[in-house]
Amino acid sequence: MPEIKSQHQCLNLDDLKETESFGEPIGDLPKQMDSGFLDREDIFAGTWECDPGVLKLDLDVTEFCHILKGHWVLTSDSGQVTEVKAGDSFVFPKGWKGTGEVKETIRKVYMMLT
């Protein structure tokens, strides 16, 4: 029987580890940290943090995100600008392309579906 997976107090987690870049850097590569708690064939979940910087994004997954802290400006290749801050939730649809500019260190909880 499957059991509940959980990660507690995500805003205060101190076990995040450096991880591969979420996207291609434009300029200096911002430091990125992650603490995953669910890793299955088609679903991944955890907490991710990124220092200020700009990343070129090309998503091959659908990803739900909830922002715990920081400020992120997401600009699609078609020009739509979406700003997210602490308390906001959003979804990257599979196939989304654009840039993500981290204005203030961002920490999010996420769930990716392949």
N, C-alpha and C positions, 0 to 999 in steps of 0.2 A: 504494500500500500504506500503511495507517495506521502511524504511528510512535508509540513510547512518549512520553508527556508526563510530565515530572517537575518537582518543586520540591524543592530540597535544603535541609537544615538548617532546617526550618520554625520551630522554636523560636527560632532566632536571626535570622530574616529581618528586614531593616531597610528593605525597599522597600514596606511596606504603605502604602496611601493611604486617606484618609478616604473613607467610603462612605455610602450611604443607610442608614437605620435598618433593621435586621432585623425590627423590630416597632414597635408604637406605644408610645411612652414613657408610663410611669405616673410622673409627677413629671418631674424634669429628664432631658433626653435624654442618655444616656451616649455618650461618644465611641466610634465604631466604625471599625475599619480593616480593609482587605482586600487580599489579593494573590492574584488568580486566575491559574491557569495552564492551565485548560481551559474553553473557552466554546464549546459546540456547541449545536445546536438543542434537544437534550433532556437534556444532561448538562453540569454545571458543577462545577468543583473548585478548591480553593484553601485559603488560610489566612485566618482571620478572628480579630479581637481586639476585645474590648469591655471598657470600663471599668465599674466597679461602677454598678449601677442596675437598674431593673425595666422589662421590656418585656412588653406584651401580644402574644402570638403567635397567628397563625392561618395554618398552613402549607398551601400549595396544591401542595407538592412532597413527595417522600420524600427525607429527608436523612440520610446516614450522617455521624457526627461522631466524631473522636478528640480528646480533650482533652490538650493539651500542658502547659498551666499554668492555675492558677486554681481557682475553686470556683463552681459554678452550681447553683441550686436551681430545678427545673422542676416546676410544679404544674399539672396538667391541670384543665380546667373541671369534671371529674368528681371532683376532689379527690386524685388520686394524686400523691404527691410523689416525685420522683426527684432525688437529689443526685449530681452528677458532679464529679470532680476529676482532676488530672493523672494520666494513664495509663488513664483510663476511655474506653470507646467505647460509643456508643448510636445508636439510629435514631429520628428523628422520623418517624412514619408520616404519609403524606399525609392531610390533614384534621385533624391534631392541633391543639387549641386550649388555651390556658392562659397562664400567666405564666412568665417566666424572670427570676429574680433573680440577677444577678451579684454575688456576695459579695466575691470577689477577682478582679481583672482576669483574664479568660478568654482563652485563645488555643486555637483548635481548627483542625484540618484537616477539611475537609468535602468531600462529594460529593453533589450534588443531582440527582435524577432527576425530570423533569417528566412 
